[in-house]
């Protein structure tokens, strides 16, 4: 349920409370409208940390690129708090057109990840990400499970491929030296992955796995 607050005192108090307890870390402002998403669930946060670690490992030294598990991205250098988004994972490569302003990045990352949560607006962020020049965006949907890779073409992020459990297509990045696909958990030995189990309606569910292959054909990570 959406809540629209017109009381400036209540708005100020809510923002202060969220800032004090750290729950505002992924808050966003869309053209002056303040969005307060609920804290991501355990599975969501697990993917953020794992993907950030894998991508930094793939890049190697920090001079080859920097990976952030959540960062402020705006289309403004000044007055950025009036319009910004927070991708779950953001990768900035050497020579990126984006500017590090300390508090935020003016311009989009070379590679970004959005993990879809119930009732969030991940797909609605695509026009903004296109406008700030995000090179590639990996969208991870979990209901049902799928991976979709978007690539910037003609100023717009366009889908370049989709990987599902039934069709585990390898999504080849043109920004990072990796290929990514979704695999059923049964195709990966349990000893090679941190299979995430959850219960719903009294039944146990084991999520699928993300397979990340380096272009060198040697490095392989399973999440």
C-alpha positions as semicolon CSV with decimal commas, in nm:
position;residue;x (nm);y (nm);z (nm)
1;X;0,000;0,000;0,000
2;X;0,140;0,337;-0,102
3;X;0,136;0,625;0,148
4;X;0,141;0,988;0,043
5;X;0,261;1,225;0,317
6;X;0,168;1,591;0,295
7;X;0,266;1,688;0,651
8;X;0,618;1,840;0,625
9;X;0,689;1,781;0,996
10;X;0,599;1,413;0,971
11;X;0,805;1,382;0,652
12;X;1,107;1,536;0,823
13;X;1,069;1,311;1,127
14;X;1,041;0,993;0,917
15;X;1,349;1,082;0,714
16;X;1,545;1,161;1,031
17;X;1,444;0,831;1,192
18;X;1,543;0,631;0,883
19;X;1,874;0,815;0,858
20;X;1,947;0,752;1,228
21;X;1,890;0,375;1,209
22;X;2,045;0,328;0,865
23;X;1,728;0,209;0,693
24;X;1,748;0,497;0,443
25;X;2,050;0,343;0,269
26;X;1,844;0,237;-0,034
27;X;1,584;0,514;-0,027
28;X;1,542;0,690;-0,360
29;X;1,401;1,014;-0,497
30;X;1,227;1,004;-0,833
31;X;1,197;1,357;-0,970
32;X;1,122;1,498;-0,625
33;X;0,910;1,206;-0,500
34;X;1,069;1,026;-0,203
35;X;1,050;0,644;-0,204
36;X;1,105;0,442;0,113
37;X;1,141;0,073;0,020
38;X;1,132;-0,189;0,291
39;X;1,460;-0,355;0,381
40;X;1,549;-0,629;0,131
41;X;1,503;-0,986;0,254
42;X;1,792;-1,219;0,339
43;X;1,808;-1,381;-0,003
44;X;1,820;-1,043;-0,176
45;X;2,104;-0,920;0,046
46;X;2,291;-1,248;0,000
47;X;2,290;-1,204;-0,378
48;X;2,409;-0,842;-0,351
49;X;2,714;-0,934;-0,144
50;X;2,800;-1,244;-0,349
51;X;2,771;-1,068;-0,686
52;X;2,974;-0,770;-0,568
53;X;3,251;-1,004;-0,449
54;X;3,250;-1,205;-0,771
55;X;3,263;-0,899;-0,995
56;X;3,546;-0,741;-0,795
57;X;3,734;-1,071;-0,812
58;X;3,683;-1,082;-1,188
59;X;3,819;-0,729;-1,225
60;X;4,111;-0,789;-0,990
61;X;4,286;-0,477;-0,863
62;X;4,084;-0,167;-0,785
63;X;4,257;0,018;-1,069
64;X;4,073;-0,220;-1,304
65;X;3,734;-0,111;-1,174
66;X;3,535;-0,059;-0,856
67;X;3,226;-0,252;-0,745
68;X;2,968;-0,111;-0,503
69;X;2,697;-0,311;-0,319
70;X;2,453;-0,022;-0,353
71;X;2,539;0,337;-0,443
72;X;2,361;0,664;-0,521
73;X;2,333;0,737;-0,895
74;X;2,196;1,072;-1,014
75;X;2,158;1,269;-1,335
76;X;2,272;1,580;-1,146
77;X;2,606;1,685;-1,006
78;X;2,446;1,943;-0,776
79;X;2,104;1,907;-0,619
80;X;2,134;1,531;-0,670
81;X;1,905;1,446;-0,379
82;X;1,609;1,557;-0,590
83;X;1,657;1,269;-0,836
84;X;1,859;0,954;-0,779
85;X;1,838;0,573;-0,785
86;X;2,028;0,302;-0,596
87;X;2,114;-0,009;-0,801
88;X;2,182;-0,320;-0,593
89;X;2,527;-0,362;-0,747
90;X;2,716;-0,105;-0,954
91;X;3,045;-0,146;-1,143
92;X;3,250;0,154;-1,259
93;X;3,539;0,084;-1,495
94;X;3,846;0,300;-1,565
95;X;3,751;0,572;-1,810
96;X;3,387;0,570;-1,703
97;X;3,197;0,879;-1,814
98;X;3,034;0,896;-1,471
99;X;3,183;1,134;-1,213
100;X;3,247;1,031;-0,855
101;X;3,109;1,317;-0,647
102;X;3,174;1,152;-0,312
103;X;2,812;1,144;-0,202
104;X;2,694;1,000;-0,532
105;X;2,785;0,929;-0,892
106;X;2,684;1,178;-1,156
107;X;2,610;0,942;-1,442
108;X;2,545;0,570;-1,455
109;X;2,771;0,273;-1,387
110;X;2,916;0,067;-1,669
111;X;2,736;-0,240;-1,531
112;X;2,449;-0,255;-1,281
113;X;2,235;-0,518;-1,114
114;X;1,876;-0,485;-0,999
115;X;1,723;-0,766;-0,793
116;X;1,344;-0,762;-0,812
117;X;1,154;-0,774;-0,484
118;X;0,776;-0,790;-0,436
119;X;0,605;-0,462;-0,524
120;X;0,929;-0,281;-0,605
121;X;0,991;-0,068;-0,915
122;X;1,304;-0,226;-1,061
123;X;1,173;-0,237;-1,418
124;X;1,043;0,118;-1,393
125;X;1,401;0,235;-1,335
126;X;1,511;0,140;-1,687
127;X;1,433;0,478;-1,849
128;X;1,635;0,656;-1,580
129;X;1,925;0,413;-1,614
130;X;1,915;0,464;-1,990
131;X;1,926;0,841;-1,948
132;X;2,235;0,831;-1,723
133;X;2,420;0,595;-1,956
134;X;2,425;0,261;-1,776
135;X;2,615;0,032;-2,014
136;X;2,453;-0,296;-1,912
137;X;2,192;-0,394;-1,656
138;X;2,133;-0,742;-1,519
139;X;1,778;-0,785;-1,389
140;X;1,730;-1,076;-1,148
141;X;1,368;-1,178;-1,102
142;X;1,274;-1,438;-0,841
143;X;0,899;-1,485;-0,902
144;X;0,943;-1,676;-1,127
145;X;1,320;-1,704;-1,151
146;X;1,488;-1,545;-1,452
147;X;1,789;-1,338;-1,551
148;X;1,761;-1,070;-1,816
149;X;2,050;-0,869;-1,955
150;X;1,985;-0,522;-2,095
151;X;2,240;-0,337;-2,309
152;X;2,251;0,033;-2,396
153;X;2,177;0,081;-2,764
154;X;2,092;0,414;-2,919
155;X;2,048;0,572;-2,577
156;X;1,806;0,304;-2,455
157;X;1,855;-0,013;-2,251
158;X;1,734;-0,299;-2,469
159;X;1,701;-0,665;-2,370
160;X;1,982;-0,872;-2,521
161;X;1,888;-1,207;-2,370
162;X;1,702;-1,394;-2,098
163;X;1,802;-1,701;-1,898
164;X;1,544;-1,918;-1,721
165;X;1,542;-2,255;-1,548
166;X;1,391;-2,421;-1,857
167;X;1,616;-2,231;-2,097
168;X;1,947;-2,164;-1,917
169;X;2,089;-1,944;-2,192
170;X;2,434;-1,797;-2,129
171;X;2,413;-1,417;-2,115
172;X;2,740;-1,275;-2,245
173;X;2,838;-0,936;-2,107
174;X;3,014;-0,690;-2,334
175;X;3,122;-0,482;-2,033
176;X;3,257;-0,743;-1,791
177;X;3,457;-1,051;-1,900
178;X;3,181;-1,287;-1,784
179;X;2,894;-1,505;-1,898
180;X;2,599;-1,559;-1,663
181;X;2,313;-1,803;-1,661
182;X;2,051;-1,955;-1,435
183;X;2,074;-2,325;-1,350
184;X;1,839;-2,555;-1,159
185;X;1,994;-2,641;-0,823
186;X;1,982;-3,011;-0,913
187;X;2,241;-2,961;-1,190
188;X;2,501;-2,835;-0,941
189;X;2,652;-3,057;-0,669
190;X;2,541;-2,923;-0,333
191;X;2,904;-2,913;-0,220
192;X;2,976;-2,650;-0,488
193;X;2,708;-2,400;-0,398
194;X;2,542;-2,229;-0,108
195;X;2,195;-2,356;-0,197
196;X;1,940;-2,127;-0,040
197;X;1,649;-2,307;0,118
198;X;1,327;-2,140;0,219
199;X;0,989;-2,257;0,332
200;X;0,658;-2,142;0,192
201;X;0,320;-2,284;0,290
202;X;0,497;-2,559;0,484
203;X;0,698;-2,675;0,182
204;X;1,074;-2,650;0,136
205;X;1,200;-2,475;-0,176
206;X;1,557;-2,478;-0,301
207;X;1,635;-2,185;-0,524
208;X;1,819;-2,217;-0,856
209;X;2,183;-2,115;-0,892
210;X;2,364;-1,843;-1,083
211;X;2,660;-1,970;-1,281
212;X;2,922;-1,707;-1,366
213;X;3,193;-1,804;-1,616
214;X;3,499;-1,593;-1,690
215;X;3,582;-1,540;-2,055
216;X;3,919;-1,709;-1,991
217;X;3,731;-2,040;-1,971
218;X;3,893;-2,127;-1,638
219;X;3,733;-1,923;-1,364
220;X;3,384;-2,034;-1,261
221;X;3,168;-1,926;-0,971
222;X;2,837;-2,065;-0,850
223;X;2,607;-1,858;-0,632
